[in-house]
């Protein structure tokens, strides 16, 4: 719950509107992350507007102006990808969803990939499979929007990921607490 408080405090600091949904644990870290695609799909139907996924262990460190720019440019989907299009290494801790037709189709393909793998493959690998089919349709988030604790200093980040999964994957997340997923809506961030 400490991670939840850090995320909420950071969103409040920048007056970013958000919605928090609690989801009971599905029994293991892999199962919990495997639920992300379906969760995003379902929330996109509810909010029916562009939104951003932030993992529970993220903190907003600087104003995330990129999301407003993506909204204004009508970007369908944006995610941080290390490497190139031939050997991408996708990070699903921060994802912008434009909630347009291509975005909805992409998320549905992501759900299908998760189901094909019987939820045995990490969610970001399944999204990576979808990305490889249409890399030109994805916008790439810069690294400062998905910096992990081990990647560098917090002060150079816009969104910082505390990497709770690497320290608690085998214990707390799997058995003792609810898995929390965060969707932050950004329709109110457009400044006239």
N, C-alpha and C positions, 0 to 999 in steps of 0.2 A: 504494500500500500504506500510505502514511502516513494516509490517510483511514480505512482499515480499522482501523489501530491506535488512532486517536482514538475511533472508535465503540466498539471493544472495551473500551478503558480506561474510557470513560464508563459503559458498561453494568456493568462490574465494580465501579466506584465505588459504584453503587447496588444491587449484588447482584441484578441483573436477569438471569435465566436467558436464554440465547440459543443459537441454532444458526446457524452460518454455512455457506453453500453457495457454492462457487465455480462460476462459469459462464463458459466461454470466450467471448470477444468474438464477436459476430455480424456484425462488419464495419463497423458505423456506430453512431453515438450513437442515431439513431432506431430502428434494428433492436434495439439493446440494450434501450432503454426499452420497445420494443414487446413484448418477451418477458416483461415483468413480470406481466401478467395470467395467462398460462399457468403461469408459475413459481409464483405465489401459489396458483393452483388446485391444482397438483400437491403443493405443500408442505402445504396444508390437508388433503389426503387422507392424507398421511403422519402428521402430528401429531395429527389428529382432535381438536383442541381450539382454543379461541380463541387468536389470535396477533396480533402487530403487525408490520407492514412498516415498516422504516426504511430510507431510501436510504443508500447507502454513505457519503455525505458528511454524515450527521447525527451530532450529539453530544448525549447526554443531559446537561443542565446542572443540572437539579433533579429531585428524585424525581417520576416521572410517575404521581402518585396517580390521575389520571383513568382510567388503564387498569384499575385494580382496581375503580373505581366502575362502569365500563362492563361489566366482567365480572359484578359483583354484580347489576347491573340487567338483565343478559341482552340487551344491545344487540347488534343484528345486524352493523352496520357503521357506522364513524365516520370521517370525513375532514374536513380543513379546506377550507372553501369561502368564498372571498371573493365579495362581491356578494350578490345575492338569488336566489330560486328562478327568476326569469324570465331573469336574466343571470348565472348562476353562473360562477365561475372557480375550478375545483377544483385543489387542490395534492395530488399523490399521494406526497409524500415521507414522510408519516406516515399510516398507515391502520390502524385497529383492525378486525379480522375476528372476529366472534363465532362463526363456523364453524357456524352453525345453518342451517336449510333456506333461509331468505331470503338469507342471506349467500352460500351456495353457488350459489343461482340468480343472484344479482347478479354474482358473479365469473364464472360461466359466460356471462352476457350480456356482460360486459366482454370476455371472450375472443372471443365472437362479433363484437362491434364491431371488435375489432382485426383479425380475419380479414376482415370486410367491407371494411375500409379497405385491405386488403392490406398491413397494417403500415406504412402511409404517414402515418397520423395519430398524433400523440403519445398515449401511453398515458393521460395524465390527461384529455385531450379525449374519448377513447373512454369512460372511466369517467364523465365528465360527461354524455355522451349517455344512459347508463344511469340516472344520478342524475335527470335531467330527467323520466324516466318515472314515478318514485316518490320524489319529494323528501321526502315525509313519513315515509318508512321509514328515512331516513339520519339519524344523529346527527351533529351538527357539532362537530368538534374546535375548541377555541378557538385563536386565532392563536399563542399562546405555545408551542403544540405543533408548530408548523410554520414557525417564523421563519427567513427566509432572511437571509443575510449582509447583503444590501442593504436589508432591511426594518427593521433596528433592532439594538440592542445585544444582545449575547449574554447579559448579566446579567438581562435581562427575559424570557428564554426558559426553557422547560422542555426543549424539544428544538430544537436550533439546526441549521440546514442551511447548511453552508459553501459551497454553490453551486459545487462543483467543475466541474459541467457547463458553466457559463458561461465558465470560464477554460481548460478543456482539451477542450471538445467536438470540436474539429477535429483534435486530435492524439493525446494520450495515450490517452484513453478509446477512441477509434475503432480504433487500430491496434496499440498496444504492450502493453496489459495486459489481464488477464481482467476481465470485468465481475463484480462481486461483489454479491450480493443478500443481504439480511439479514431473517431472520424471528426475532422475539423472542417466545418463548412466555410467557404471563402467568398460566398456571394456578397457578403456585407463589406468586404475589403476593398471593393472598387471605389475609388475616390473620384468624385465629379469635380 
